[in-house]
Amino acid sequence: MTDLDKFYQFCKVSFAGDPDEVTRLTGFLDPNKLEKILRGTLDKIVRRFPDGEDALEEKGQLLFCTPQASIECWEDVMKKIGSQPGIINGYIKHLKFMKKEWENVKDTLRSREDIAIANQVIGSKIICPDGYCSMLGSEIKPDGSLTSRYIINILLDERINIRSEDYLIGVIVHEFAEFTTKYYALQNHMEEIKTPEDHNRVIKKYTKSGASSEEYLEHEKIVNREAARLGFEKEIVAMDGNAAF
């Protein structure tokens, strides 16, 4: 069991997005109530993380946010550090399309069934992310240890009304596993890192994090297997189905 206070020394958790937009998108009259629920779910996850995970003692940020706030977050990241602009641009492109599609049907959403149907229709057109994680660079310190940072976004939108808690846990853990998978790929293959450019090469080699659709599918399974190693196989299946691994 991971100690909550220790974990939150490393991981900063915040909420972003216009409160009125959060209410409109999620159906919660009180955004503070939603925040309390999500923080409770996150605490459950943290307590279940295995002790001694080096990756989870790296500095990171978890942001629960509306799609618009997520777009602004990553645009700001690219302006500041230019981290993986090609991959982040792809995420933003999908997110903008998804946001527009949900805006087009917002007046028809009167029940959970309406949301479920809209989710199927929109999901058949494009990848609809539930969240996103990026490793913000990495370096080998003089003592030979690895250090890195990460940002995770978990989206708050209409779909939260049709998500079970197991599904939501699967989403959150998958994004943490996105970071831990890459972190351990580097940590376990330090002998292959001779130059700064080798960091991305090692990550792509061992996590299949390329741009092709085949690599994407394999990468997602690698990350799901890492999430299962962290103790969340049931929740990953709830999120991604029996083909998750």
C-alpha positions as CSV (number, residue, x, y, z in Angstrom):
1,M,0.0,0.0,0.0
2,T,1.3,3.4,-1.0
3,D,1.2,6.2,1.6
4,L,-1.1,9.0,0.4
5,D,0.9,11.9,1.9
6,K,4.1,10.6,0.4
7,F,2.6,10.1,-3.0
8,Y,1.1,13.6,-3.1
9,Q,4.5,15.1,-2.2
10,F,5.5,14.1,-5.7
11,C,2.2,14.3,-7.6
12,K,0.4,17.6,-7.7
13,V,-3.4,17.2,-8.3
14,S,-5.6,20.0,-9.6
15,F,-8.8,20.7,-11.5
16,A,-9.1,23.0,-14.5
17,G,-11.9,24.4,-16.6
18,D,-14.7,26.9,-16.3
19,P,-17.0,25.7,-13.4
20,D,-20.1,26.4,-15.5
21,E,-18.7,24.4,-18.3
22,V,-17.9,21.5,-15.9
23,T,-21.5,21.6,-14.7
24,R,-22.9,21.7,-18.3
25,L,-20.6,18.9,-19.6
26,T,-20.8,16.5,-16.7
27,G,-24.3,17.1,-15.4
28,F,-23.0,17.8,-11.8
29,L,-24.8,20.8,-10.3
30,D,-21.8,21.3,-7.9
31,P,-18.3,21.0,-9.4
32,N,-17.0,20.8,-5.8
33,K,-19.0,17.6,-5.3
34,L,-17.5,16.2,-8.5
35,E,-14.0,17.1,-7.3
36,K,-14.6,15.4,-4.0
37,I,-15.7,12.2,-5.7
38,L,-12.8,12.2,-8.1
39,R,-10.3,12.8,-5.3
40,G,-11.8,9.9,-3.4
41,T,-11.4,7.7,-6.4
42,L,-7.8,8.8,-6.9
43,D,-7.0,8.1,-3.2
44,K,-8.3,4.5,-3.7
45,I,-5.9,4.1,-6.6
46,V,-2.9,5.5,-4.8
47,R,-3.5,3.2,-1.8
48,R,-3.4,0.2,-4.1
49,F,-0.2,1.2,-5.9
50,P,2.7,-1.2,-5.0
51,D,5.3,0.2,-2.6
52,G,8.8,1.0,-3.9
53,E,7.8,2.1,-7.4
54,D,10.7,4.5,-8.4
55,A,8.6,6.0,-11.2
56,L,5.9,7.1,-8.8
57,E,8.5,9.1,-6.8
58,E,9.2,11.3,-9.8
59,K,7.6,14.8,-9.9
60,G,4.4,14.9,-11.8
61,Q,1.1,16.7,-12.3
62,L,-2.4,15.2,-12.6
63,L,-5.0,17.5,-14.0
64,F,-8.7,16.7,-14.1
65,C,-10.0,19.0,-16.8
66,T,-12.5,19.9,-19.5
67,P,-11.5,19.3,-23.1
68,Q,-10.9,23.0,-23.6
69,A,-8.7,23.2,-20.5
70,S,-6.8,20.1,-21.8
71,I,-6.2,21.8,-25.2
72,E,-4.9,24.9,-23.4
73,C,-2.7,22.8,-21.1
74,W,-0.9,21.1,-23.9
75,E,-0.6,24.2,-26.1
76,D,1.0,25.9,-23.1
77,V,3.4,22.9,-22.6
78,M,4.5,23.1,-26.3
79,K,5.1,26.8,-26.0
80,K,7.3,26.3,-22.9
81,I,9.3,23.2,-23.6
82,G,8.3,21.9,-27.0
83,S,7.8,18.4,-25.6
84,Q,7.0,15.8,-28.3
85,P,5.1,18.3,-30.4
86,G,4.2,15.8,-33.1
87,I,2.5,13.4,-30.7
88,I,0.9,16.2,-28.6
89,N,-0.4,17.8,-31.8
90,G,-2.1,14.5,-32.7
91,Y,-3.8,14.4,-29.4
92,I,-5.0,18.0,-29.7
93,K,-6.3,17.3,-33.2
94,H,-8.4,14.4,-31.9
95,L,-9.6,16.3,-28.9
96,K,-10.7,19.3,-30.9
97,F,-12.7,17.1,-33.3
98,M,-14.3,15.2,-30.4
99,K,-15.2,18.4,-28.7
100,K,-16.8,19.8,-31.8
101,E,-18.8,16.5,-32.3
102,W,-20.2,16.6,-28.7
103,E,-21.0,20.3,-29.1
104,N,-23.1,19.4,-32.2
105,V,-25.2,16.9,-30.3
106,K,-25.4,18.6,-26.9
107,D,-29.1,19.6,-27.3
108,T,-30.1,16.0,-27.9
109,L,-28.6,14.6,-24.7
110,R,-31.4,14.1,-22.2
111,S,-30.5,10.7,-20.7
112,R,-27.6,8.3,-20.1
113,E,-28.9,6.3,-23.1
114,D,-28.6,9.4,-25.3
115,I,-25.0,9.9,-24.1
116,A,-24.1,6.3,-24.7
117,I,-25.5,6.3,-28.2
118,A,-23.7,9.6,-29.0
119,N,-20.5,8.1,-27.6
120,Q,-20.7,5.2,-30.0
121,V,-21.4,7.4,-33.0
122,I,-18.6,9.8,-32.2
123,G,-16.2,7.1,-31.3
124,S,-16.8,5.4,-34.7
125,K,-15.4,8.5,-36.4
126,I,-12.2,9.1,-34.5
127,I,-10.2,8.1,-31.5
128,C,-11.8,9.7,-28.5
129,P,-9.3,10.0,-25.7
130,D,-10.3,9.8,-22.0
131,G,-7.0,11.2,-20.9
132,Y,-3.4,11.8,-21.9
133,C,0.0,11.5,-20.4
134,S,3.3,12.9,-21.5
135,M,6.8,12.3,-20.1
136,L,8.5,15.7,-20.0
137,G,12.0,14.8,-20.9
138,S,14.4,12.6,-18.9
139,E,18.0,12.8,-17.8
140,I,20.6,10.6,-16.2
141,K,22.0,12.3,-13.1
142,P,25.7,12.3,-12.1
143,D,25.1,9.5,-9.7
144,G,23.8,7.4,-12.6
145,S,20.1,7.5,-11.6
146,L,17.3,8.4,-13.9
147,T,15.0,11.4,-13.3
148,S,12.0,12.6,-15.3
149,R,8.7,14.5,-15.0
150,Y,5.2,13.9,-16.3
151,I,1.8,15.6,-16.8
152,I,-1.5,13.6,-16.9
153,N,-4.8,15.0,-18.1
154,I,-8.1,13.2,-17.2
155,L,-11.0,14.6,-19.2
156,L,-14.2,15.8,-17.6
157,D,-17.0,15.7,-20.2
158,E,-20.4,14.2,-20.9
159,R,-19.0,10.6,-20.9
160,I,-18.5,10.7,-17.1
161,N,-22.2,10.0,-16.8
162,I,-21.8,6.6,-18.4
163,R,-18.5,5.6,-16.8
164,S,-18.4,3.1,-14.0
165,E,-15.9,3.7,-11.2
166,D,-13.9,0.7,-12.4
167,Y,-13.8,2.3,-15.9
168,L,-12.6,5.6,-14.5
169,I,-9.9,3.8,-12.4
170,G,-8.8,2.0,-15.5
171,V,-8.4,5.3,-17.3
172,I,-6.4,7.0,-14.5
173,V,-4.1,4.0,-14.0
174,H,-3.6,3.6,-17.7
175,E,-2.2,7.1,-17.9
176,F,0.1,6.6,-14.9
177,A,1.2,3.4,-16.6
178,E,1.9,5.4,-19.7
179,F,4.6,7.2,-17.7
180,T,5.9,4.2,-15.7
181,T,6.3,2.1,-18.8
182,K,8.5,4.7,-20.4
183,Y,10.4,5.4,-17.2
184,Y,11.2,1.8,-16.6
185,A,12.2,1.3,-20.3
186,L,14.9,3.9,-19.8
187,Q,15.8,2.7,-16.3
188,N,16.2,-0.9,-17.4
189,H,18.2,-0.1,-20.5
190,M,20.6,2.6,-19.3
191,E,23.5,0.9,-21.0
192,E,21.9,1.8,-24.4
193,I,21.8,5.5,-23.6
194,K,25.0,7.3,-24.7
195,T,23.5,10.6,-26.0
196,P,20.4,12.7,-25.3
197,E,18.8,11.4,-28.5
198,D,19.1,7.9,-27.2
199,H,16.3,8.5,-24.6
200,N,13.6,8.7,-27.2
201,R,15.1,5.9,-29.2
202,V,15.1,3.5,-26.2
203,I,11.5,4.5,-25.3
204,K,10.3,3.8,-28.9
205,K,12.2,0.6,-29.1
206,Y,10.8,-0.9,-25.9
207,T,7.3,0.7,-25.7
208,K,6.4,0.8,-29.4
209,S,5.4,4.4,-29.0
210,G,5.6,5.3,-32.7
211,A,3.1,7.0,-34.9
212,S,1.8,4.1,-37.0
213,S,-1.6,2.5,-36.1
214,E,0.0,-0.9,-35.6
215,E,2.6,0.6,-33.2
216,Y,-0.2,2.5,-31.4
217,L,-2.2,-0.7,-30.8
218,E,0.8,-2.6,-29.5
219,H,1.9,0.3,-27.4
220,E,-1.5,0.5,-25.7
221,K,-1.4,-3.2,-24.9
222,I,2.1,-2.8,-23.4
223,V,0.8,0.1,-21.2
224,N,-2.2,-2.0,-20.2
225,R,0.0,-4.9,-19.2
226,E,2.0,-2.4,-17.0
227,A,-1.2,-1.2,-15.4
228,A,-2.1,-4.8,-14.7
229,R,1.3,-5.3,-13.1
230,L,0.5,-2.3,-10.9
231,G,-2.5,-4.3,-9.7
232,F,-5.4,-3.1,-11.8
233,E,-6.1,-5.8,-14.3
234,K,-9.9,-5.9,-13.6
235,E,-10.2,-2.1,-14.1
236,I,-8.3,-2.2,-17.3
237,V,-10.6,-4.8,-18.7
238,A,-13.6,-2.6,-17.6
239,M,-12.0,0.2,-19.6
240,D,-10.7,-1.6,-22.6
241,G,-12.5,-5.0,-22.8
242,N,-11.1,-8.5,-22.9
243,A,-8.7,-7.5,-25.8
244,A,-6.9,-5.1,-23.5
245,F,-3.8,-7.2,-23.2
